[in-house]
Amino acid sequence: MKRFRSIFIVSVALLGLLVIVGQAGLHAFASSPSWVSTGSMQAARFMPTATLLPNGQVLVAGGRPLPGALASAELYTPSTGTWSTTGSMFFAHSDHTATLLPNGKVLVVGGGGPGTRAELYDPATGTWTLTGSLNIARRNQHTATLLPNGKVLVAGGQDGATGVTLSSAELYDPATGTWTLTGSLNIARIDHTATLLPNGKVLVAGGQDDDDGINTANLPVTAELYDPATGKWTLTGTLHDSRFGHSATLLPNGKVLVAGGWNEQTSENIFLTSAEMYDPGTGRWSSTGSLQQDRWLHTATLLSNGKVLVAGGFQLNGFQAIATAELYDPGTGTWATTSSLVHVRGGHTATLLPNGHVLVAGGSLSGSGGCCGPANSLRTAELYDPPAVPVPTPTRAPGTPTPVCVCGPPPPPPDN
């Protein structure tokens, strides 16, 4: 009887241990970062915009299928993982900006075609309306920043008529639907970044001055601050590396992390692995840990845990897109590799969803052509850190080659 009781106790203990290990395994699986495919967009899009709406949906608008530009727009619904078409814009836009206004509408500015045009999307009706035209045509590569007073600051970019890089800036007032000129940047620039700081000022960093149009442009190592109270720009600390097509992320501690990008100041083009931090308290930049992969036209997303997810982009070798992703930890100032994207892509969008997941959509397989030729933009989308649920993998008939390109028109359904 004692022997039986001992065996019973040991068995129960082992069963409990198995349960604990099983629970730990499930927990580890649930919390392990990973990417999973979600519904594909209706259209392939390179350099579109993505805006999280107040209702939790994501509005993706414009972009280009290489070549050309799109006027169409579509909505992603996280609860179903599907895309649906919504109203089309009046004009095709690419390399434009999209800004969520306090009233819930989305302001789209510039980007190809008539660069003075601006449009408003109303989620309540799913339609677009024209709003006031900019004073200066900004074809592409400008920035748009929502200010604390509800106005939108648009800065720099390329003149739609002459192709000249702009130093001018203007403000959009949603209350009147009109634009007014404000103070000009000290340095004309395109492909820069603009970040709203906790003190209400706007930090503009890097970019290029491509007036000659032959990609041997001057690359500003400068950064400047816009003060909404005075409408003026002042130069601030100098970057360690000149860069354009980089990312800039406001961290919870109020500092700004700038990473990657393209540097053309040397005799050879360089895609950067370097990263640096701007401190608004001192107005200075300091180096931080370098990326493990050089990248340009990637995305950077501040996660709910305070880390920064950098994903995809292009590498210098052949301008081919990459699938690697990395996490920056502000506490240690270092980068760590995380799971790679399902598909290589650059020039895509990344949107933090209310559930903490990151939606990545569109982009291109190459920055200068690619295996799909002139139409190598993507319609696929994927999610980072999804819930731990089984994800069905489409099966293909024996002998069927695995497709290399997932771009252009919708792919055929998988073989059963």
C-alpha positions in Angstrom: 0.0 0.0 0.0 2.8 2.4 0.9 4.6 1.5 -2.4 1.4 2.2 -4.4 1.0 5.5 -2.5 4.6 6.5 -3.4 4.1 5.6 -7.0 0.9 7.6 -7.1 2.6 10.7 -5.5 5.5 10.5 -7.9 3.1 10.1 -10.9 1.1 13.1 -9.8 4.3 15.1 -9.3 5.6 14.1 -12.8 2.2 15.0 -14.3 2.3 18.4 -12.6 5.8 19.0 -13.9 4.7 18.1 -17.4 1.8 20.5 -17.1 4.1 23.2 -16.0 6.6 22.5 -18.8 3.7 22.4 -21.2 2.4 25.7 -20.1 5.9 27.2 -20.3 6.3 25.9 -23.7 3.0 27.3 -24.8 3.8 30.6 -23.3 7.2 30.7 -25.0 5.5 29.9 -28.3 2.9 32.6 -27.8 5.4 35.2 -26.9 8.0 34.3 -29.5 8.2 37.0 -32.2 7.3 35.9 -35.7 5.7 37.0 -38.9 2.7 35.5 -40.6 1.0 36.3 -43.9 -2.4 38.0 -43.8 -4.8 39.0 -46.6 -3.2 40.5 -49.7 -4.2 44.0 -51.0 -6.3 44.5 -54.0 -3.5 46.3 -55.8 0.3 46.1 -55.8 1.8 49.3 -54.2 5.3 50.7 -53.9 5.7 53.7 -51.6 2.0 54.0 -50.6 0.8 55.5 -47.3 -0.8 53.7 -44.4 -2.9 55.4 -41.7 -4.5 53.8 -38.6 -8.0 55.1 -38.4 -9.9 55.7 -35.2 -12.1 52.7 -35.9 -9.1 50.4 -35.9 -8.9 49.9 -39.7 -5.9 50.8 -41.7 -6.3 53.0 -44.8 -3.7 52.4 -47.5 -3.7 54.9 -50.4 -1.9 55.5 -53.6 1.6 54.3 -54.3 2.8 53.0 -57.6 2.9 49.6 -59.3 6.2 50.5 -61.1 5.7 52.3 -63.3 2.8 54.7 -62.8 0.8 55.9 -59.8 -2.5 54.9 -58.2 -5.6 56.8 -57.2 -7.1 53.8 -55.5 -7.3 53.2 -51.8 -8.3 50.2 -49.6 -9.0 49.3 -46.0 -7.5 46.6 -43.8 -9.7 45.1 -41.1 -7.6 43.4 -38.4 -10.5 41.3 -37.0 -10.9 39.5 -40.3 -7.4 40.0 -41.8 -9.0 41.1 -45.1 -8.8 44.1 -47.4 -11.7 45.9 -49.0 -11.8 48.7 -51.5 -12.9 52.2 -50.5 -13.4 55.4 -52.4 -10.7 56.4 -54.9 -8.8 59.7 -54.7 -9.4 62.4 -57.3 -5.7 62.2 -58.4 -3.0 59.5 -58.5 -0.5 59.9 -55.7 2.9 58.3 -55.0 5.7 59.4 -52.6 3.0 61.5 -51.0 2.1 62.0 -47.3 -1.0 61.1 -45.3 -1.8 62.6 -42.0 -4.6 61.7 -39.6 -6.4 64.9 -38.4 -8.0 65.4 -35.0 -11.4 65.2 -36.6 -10.7 61.7 -37.8 -10.2 62.6 -41.5 -7.0 61.9 -43.4 -5.2 64.6 -45.3 -3.2 63.4 -48.4 -0.7 65.9 -49.9 1.4 66.0 -53.1 3.1 63.0 -54.7 3.2 63.0 -58.5 0.8 64.7 -61.0 -0.5 68.1 -59.8 1.7 68.5 -56.7 -0.4 71.4 -55.3 -3.4 69.1 -54.8 -4.5 68.0 -51.4 -7.4 65.6 -50.6 -9.4 64.6 -47.5 -10.6 61.1 -46.8 -13.7 60.7 -44.6 -13.9 57.3 -42.9 -17.6 57.8 -42.2 -18.5 58.0 -45.9 -15.5 56.2 -47.5 -15.2 59.1 -49.9 -12.6 61.8 -50.8 -13.0 65.5 -51.2 -10.6 68.1 -52.5 -9.4 70.7 -50.1 -7.3 73.8 -50.4 -4.3 73.7 -52.8 -0.7 74.2 -51.6 1.0 77.4 -52.4 4.0 75.5 -53.9 3.8 72.2 -55.8 5.5 69.5 -53.9 5.8 66.5 -56.2 7.2 64.1 -53.7 9.6 63.3 -50.8 8.4 66.1 -48.5 7.3 65.5 -44.9 4.0 66.3 -43.2 3.7 66.6 -39.4 0.5 67.1 -37.2 1.2 69.9 -34.7 -0.3 70.1 -31.2 -2.5 73.0 -32.4 -4.2 70.7 -35.0 -2.5 72.2 -38.0 -0.2 70.2 -40.4 3.3 71.3 -41.2 4.5 70.3 -44.7 8.3 70.9 -45.3 10.7 70.5 -48.2 10.2 68.2 -51.1 10.6 68.7 -54.8 9.0 71.4 -56.8 6.4 69.9 -59.1 7.2 72.3 -62.0 10.9 72.7 -61.9 12.2 69.6 -60.1 14.1 71.9 -57.7 14.6 70.8 -54.1 12.6 73.1 -51.8 13.3 74.8 -48.6 9.9 76.3 -48.2 7.3 75.1 -45.7 3.6 75.7 -45.2 0.8 75.1 -42.8 -2.6 73.5 -43.4 -5.5 74.6 -41.2 -8.3 72.0 -41.1 -10.7 74.6 -39.8 -10.5 76.6 -43.0 -9.1 74.1 -45.4 -6.4 76.5 -46.5 -2.6 76.7 -46.7 -0.3 79.5 -45.5 3.4 79.8 -46.0 5.5 79.7 -42.9 9.3 80.0 -42.2 11.6 78.2 -44.7 14.1 75.6 -43.8 17.7 76.7 -43.6 18.7 73.9 -46.0 16.6 72.7 -48.9 16.0 68.9 -48.7 14.1 65.9 -49.8 14.0 62.3 -48.4 14.4 63.7 -44.9 12.5 62.8 -41.8 10.4 65.0 -39.5 9.6 64.1 -35.9 7.3 65.9 -33.5 9.1 66.3 -30.2 7.4 66.3 -26.7 8.1 70.1 -26.4 5.9 70.7 -29.5 8.8 71.5 -31.9 9.5 69.5 -35.0 12.9 68.0 -35.7 13.9 67.6 -39.4 17.0 65.5 -40.0 19.1 64.5 -43.0 17.8 64.2 -46.6 19.4 65.3 -49.8 19.5 68.4 -52.0 19.1 66.8 -55.5 18.9 70.0 -57.6 21.2 68.5 -60.2 18.9 65.5 -60.6 21.7 63.0 -61.2 21.9 61.4 -57.7 25.3 63.0 -56.9 23.5 65.3 -54.5 24.6 67.3 -51.5 23.6 65.3 -48.4 22.8 67.6 -45.5 24.4 66.3 -42.3 22.4 69.1 -40.7 19.2 69.0 -38.6 16.9 71.8 -37.7 14.0 72.6 -35.4 10.7 74.2 -36.3 9.0 76.2 -33.5 5.2 76.6 -34.1 5.1 79.6 -31.7 7.4 81.6 -33.9 7.1 79.9 -37.3 10.8 79.8 -37.7 13.5 77.1 -38.1 16.8 77.0 -36.3 19.8 74.7 -36.9 20.5 72.2 -34.2 23.2 69.5 -33.7 24.9 68.0 -36.7 24.4 64.3 -37.6 27.5 62.0 -37.5 26.5 60.5 -40.9 24.7 62.2 -43.7 21.8 60.1 -44.8 18.5 60.0 -46.7 15.8 57.4 -46.9 16.5 56.6 -43.3 14.1 56.2 -40.4 13.4 58.4 -37.3 11.6 57.2 -34.3 10.5 59.1 -31.2 11.4 57.0 -28.1 9.5 57.0 -24.8 12.4 58.9 -23.2 11.9 61.8 -25.6 15.0 61.1 -27.7 14.9 60.4 -31.4 16.5 57.3 -32.9 17.7 57.7 -36.5 18.9 54.5 -38.3 20.1 53.3 -41.7 19.6 55.2 -45.0 21.8 56.0 -48.0 25.0 58.0 -47.9 26.4 59.4 -51.1 29.2 61.6 -49.7 32.0 59.2 -50.4 33.3 58.1 -53.8 31.1 55.0 -53.6 27.5 54.8 -52.6 27.0 53.5 -49.1 23.9 52.0 -47.4 24.3 52.6 -43.7 24.2 50.3 -40.7 24.9 53.2 -38.3 22.3 54.7 -35.9 22.4 57.8 -33.8 20.3 59.4 -31.1 19.1 63.0 -30.8 18.7 64.5 -27.4 16.3 67.5 -27.3 17.7 68.5 -23.9 21.2 69.1 -25.3 20.5 69.5 -29.0 23.2 67.0 -29.8 23.5 63.7 -31.6 25.3 60.7 -30.1 26.2 57.4 -31.7 24.3 54.2 -30.6 24.6 50.6 -31.6 24.7 49.8 -35.3 22.2 47.8 -37.3 23.3 44.3 -38.2 22.2 44.8 -41.8 22.6 47.9 -44.0 19.3 49.1 -45.2 17.5 51.9 -47.1 13.7 52.6 -47.4 13.0 50.3 -44.5 10.4 50.9 -41.8 10.8 51.5 -38.1 8.0 51.0 -35.6 7.9 51.8 -31.9 6.4 48.7 -30.2 4.2 48.7 -27.1 7.2 47.3 -25.1 9.3 50.4 -25.9 11.6 48.6 -28.4 11.9 49.6 -32.1 11.2 47.1 -34.9 13.1 47.8 -38.1 12.0 45.6 -41.0 12.9 45.1 -44.6 14.3 47.7 -46.9 16.9 47.5 -49.7 20.6 46.5 -49.5 23.2 48.1 -51.7 24.2 44.8 -53.4 22.0 45.0 -56.5 19.4 47.2 -54.8 17.6 44.0 -53.8 15.0 44.0 -51.1 15.7 42.1 -47.9 13.5 40.2 -45.4 15.6 40.7 -42.2 14.3 42.5 -39.2 15.9 43.8 -36.0 14.9 45.1 -32.6 16.5 48.1 -30.9 16.5 48.1 -27.1 16.8 51.7 -25.8 17.8 50.3 -22.4 21.0 48.8 -23.8 21.5 50.8 -27.0 21.9 47.5 -29.0 20.2 45.7 -31.9 19.1 42.1 -31.9 18.0 40.0 -34.8 14.3 39.0 -34.8 12.3 36.8 -37.1 12.5 37.6 -40.8 9.6 38.8 -42.9 7.7 36.2 -45.0 8.6 38.2 -48.1 11.5 40.4 -49.0 10.3 44.0 -49.4 11.4 47.6 -49.4 9.5 50.9 -49.7 6.6 49.3 -47.8 4.4 50.5 -44.9 4.4 49.4 -41.3 1.5 50.2 -38.9 1.2 49.5 -35.2 -2.3 48.0 -34.6 -4.2 48.5 -31.4 -3.6 44.8 -30.5 0.2 45.4 -30.5 0.8 43.7 -33.8 2.5 45.4 -36.7 1.0 45.3 -40.2 3.4 45.5 -43.1 2.0 45.9 -46.6 3.2 46.4 -50.1 6.6 47.6 -51.2 8.9 46.3 -53.9 11.3 43.4 -54.6 14.0 45.8 -55.9 14.9 49.4 -55.9 15.9 49.3 -59.5 14.0 46.6 -61.4 13.9 43.0 -60.2 12.7 39.6 -61.1 9.2 40.8 -61.9 10.6 43.4 -64.3 9.0 46.9 -64.4 6.0 45.8 -62.3 7.8 44.4 -59.2 5.7 46.1 -56.6 3.9 43.9 -54.0 0.4 43.3 -53.0 1.2 41.0 -50.1 0.8 41.9 -46.4 2.0 40.3 -43.1 1.7 40.6 -39.4 4.5 40.7 -36.8 4.1 38.8 -33.5 0.7 37.3 -34.2 -1.2 35.1 -31.7 -0.1 31.5 -31.3 -2.6 29.9 -33.6 -1.9 27.3 -36.3 -1.4 29.0 -39.6 -2.3 26.9 -42.7 0.5 26.6 -45.2 -0.8 26.3 -48.8 0.4 23.0 -50.4 1.5 22.7 -54.0 1.4 19.7 -56.3 4.6 17.7 -56.6 7.0 19.2 -59.1 5.3 22.6 -59.1 8.0 25.3 -58.8 7.8 27.6 -55.9 7.0 31.1 -57.1 9.8 33.7 -56.7 7.7 36.8 -57.3 4.6 37.7 -55.4 3.8 41.0 -57.1 1.5 42.5 -59.7 -1.9 40.8 -60.3 -3.4 38.5 -57.7 -1.6 35.1 -57.7 -3.5 31.9 -58.7 -5.0 29.9 -55.9 -2.8 27.1 -54.4 -3.2 23.6 -55.8 -5.2 21.3 -53.7 
